[in-house]
Amino acid sequence: MNNRVTVWDPLVRLFHWLLVAVFAVAWLSAEEWQQVHEWAGYTLMGLIVFRLLWGLVGSRYARFRQFVRPPATTIAYLKDLRRGRERRHLGHNPAGAAMIIALLGGLALLTTSGWLSTLELGRAADWLKESHELMANLLLTLVVLHVGGVLLASYRHRENLIRAMVNGKKRMPEQDDID
């Protein structure tokens, strides 16, 4: 284990796996167990607020300023990925960073539309319920893309990123890697 470095701090990892679990509960309880569904939504809201704060003041690789890149950098990374010559990033790569922003933004819209639909005014608004369901389906699509990206990056860089999100450790950076 001497050739490993801690990248994901315990709070990032706990946030990630709680988010997975609570999103699954919210998805599975939709239209079946309304109270469970609503509490899962409130928990998701709390997790989002925590991650936004931790992205500002958390550990190095948790901070947004460390991994969020301009669109041109993300597009260049995706072009390199398509050509099979993307560089390994110790933290999030630009595509992963864009996915994090998309997931957090989508979750914020999802939980806000869900909360609004519980209010007196929102209960009568069919468009609000429809937009909530649409956001849930779009988020599920993003989750599938996220998992696919993690598997692809794990394969391409010969590094188990799922295990890294469990134990927090990744392989030490090599000469061509981006820290």
C-alpha positions in Angstrom: 0.0 0.0 0.0 3.0 2.3 0.0 2.3 3.2 -3.7 -1.1 4.6 -2.8 -2.2 8.1 -1.9 -5.5 9.1 -0.2 -7.6 11.1 -2.6 -11.1 10.8 -1.4 -11.6 11.9 2.2 -14.0 10.0 4.5 -16.7 12.7 4.1 -16.6 12.6 0.3 -16.9 8.8 0.4 -19.7 8.8 3.0 -21.6 11.5 1.0 -21.2 9.5 -2.2 -22.5 6.2 -0.9 -25.3 7.9 1.1 -26.3 9.6 -2.0 -26.4 6.3 -3.9 -28.5 4.7 -1.2 -30.9 7.6 -0.6 -31.5 8.1 -4.4 -32.3 4.4 -4.7 -34.8 4.6 -1.8 -36.4 7.7 -3.3 -36.6 6.0 -6.7 -38.1 2.7 -5.3 -40.5 4.5 -3.0 -42.0 6.8 -5.6 -45.8 6.5 -5.8 -45.7 3.5 -3.4 -44.6 4.9 0.0 -45.1 8.7 -0.2 -43.7 9.5 3.3 -40.6 7.5 2.7 -40.2 9.1 -0.7 -40.5 12.6 0.8 -38.0 11.9 3.6 -35.6 10.5 1.1 -36.0 13.8 -0.9 -35.3 15.9 2.2 -32.3 13.8 2.9 -31.1 14.3 -0.6 -31.5 18.1 -0.1 -29.3 17.9 3.0 -26.7 15.9 1.2 -26.6 18.4 -1.7 -26.1 21.3 0.7 -23.4 19.4 2.5 -21.5 18.6 -0.8 -21.8 22.2 -1.9 -20.3 23.4 1.3 -17.6 20.7 1.3 -16.8 21.6 -2.3 -15.8 25.1 -0.9 -14.0 24.2 2.3 -13.3 20.5 2.2 -10.1 18.5 1.5 -8.0 19.2 -1.6 -9.7 16.8 -4.0 -13.2 17.5 -2.7 -12.9 21.2 -3.6 -14.6 22.4 -6.8 -11.7 24.7 -7.6 -9.5 21.6 -7.8 -11.5 19.7 -10.4 -14.1 21.9 -12.2 -12.7 22.9 -15.6 -13.9 25.1 -18.4 -16.0 23.5 -21.1 -13.2 23.7 -23.6 -11.0 21.6 -21.3 -13.7 19.1 -20.9 -14.3 18.8 -24.6 -10.6 18.4 -25.3 -10.5 15.6 -22.6 -13.4 13.9 -24.3 -11.7 14.1 -27.7 -8.6 12.6 -26.2 -10.7 9.9 -24.5 -12.2 9.0 -27.9 -8.7 8.7 -29.4 -7.6 6.6 -26.4 -5.0 9.1 -25.2 -6.6 10.8 -22.3 -4.3 11.5 -19.3 -5.0 10.0 -15.9 -6.1 12.5 -13.3 -5.4 11.8 -9.6 -8.7 13.6 -8.7 -11.7 13.9 -10.9 -11.0 14.1 -14.6 -12.8 16.9 -16.6 -15.6 14.6 -17.7 -16.1 13.3 -14.2 -16.2 16.9 -12.9 -18.8 17.8 -15.5 -20.8 14.8 -14.4 -20.6 15.8 -10.8 -21.9 19.3 -11.6 -24.7 17.8 -13.8 -25.7 15.3 -11.1 -25.7 17.9 -8.3 -27.6 20.4 -10.4 -30.1 17.7 -11.5 -30.6 16.6 -7.9 -31.2 20.2 -6.8 -33.9 20.6 -9.5 -35.4 17.2 -8.6 -35.6 17.8 -4.9 -36.9 21.4 -5.4 -39.6 20.3 -7.7 -40.5 17.5 -5.3 -40.7 19.8 -2.4 -42.7 22.4 -4.3 -45.2 19.7 -5.3 -45.9 19.0 -1.6 -47.0 22.6 -1.0 -50.6 23.5 -1.3 -50.1 25.4 -4.6 -47.9 22.6 -6.0 -50.3 19.8 -5.3 -52.6 21.2 -8.1 -49.8 21.7 -10.6 -49.6 18.7 -12.9 -46.7 20.3 -14.8 -44.7 20.3 -11.5 -45.2 16.6 -10.9 -44.4 15.8 -14.6 -41.2 17.9 -14.4 -40.3 16.0 -11.2 -40.7 12.7 -12.9 -38.8 13.9 -16.0 -35.9 15.0 -13.8 -35.9 11.7 -12.0 -35.6 9.8 -15.3 -32.9 12.2 -16.6 -31.0 11.7 -13.4 -31.2 7.9 -13.8 -29.8 8.3 -17.3 -26.9 10.4 -15.8 -26.3 7.8 -13.2 -26.0 5.1 -15.9 -23.6 7.4 -17.8 -21.6 8.1 -14.6 -21.2 4.4 -13.8 -20.2 3.7 -17.5 -17.6 6.5 -17.3 -16.2 5.1 -14.0 -15.9 1.6 -15.5 -14.3 3.0 -18.7 -11.8 5.1 -16.7 -11.1 2.1 -14.4 -10.3 -0.1 -17.4 -8.3 2.5 -19.4 -6.1 3.5 -16.4 -6.0 0.1 -14.8 -7.3 1.4 -11.6 -10.4 0.3 -9.6 -12.2 3.6 -9.1 -15.1 1.9 -7.3 -12.6 0.6 -4.7 -11.0 4.0 -4.5 -14.5 5.5 -3.6 -14.7 2.9 -0.8 -11.2 3.2 0.7 -10.2 6.6 -0.6 -6.9 5.5 -2.1 -5.6 5.7 -5.6 -2.3 4.8 -7.2 0.4 7.4 -6.8 0.6 9.8 -9.7 3.1 8.9 -12.5 5.0 11.3 -14.7 2.2 11.9 -17.3 -0.6 12.0 -14.8 -2.4 15.2 -13.7 -2.4 15.9 -10.0 
